[in-house]
């Protein structure tokens, strides 16, 4: 299983990232603190560390696929 990522927004000290699991297709969006990541190499290393944590959380079930709104009962 691999986790890929896409940066969706950049701020001064953080980036918003969508992590995607290749095996389960689970997408997990979160903000990542990038303080001290002055180069692209350091930023990619930081995102790799966070991706490893996301991978572990998907494996143990702490991060799961978002609920499908179609599965919700209709409001009366």
Buried (B, 14 or more C-beta within 10 A) or exposed (E): EEBEBEEEEEEEEBBBBEBBBEEEEBEBEBEBEBEEBEEEEEBEEBBEEBBEBBBEBBEEEEBEEEEEEEEEEEEE
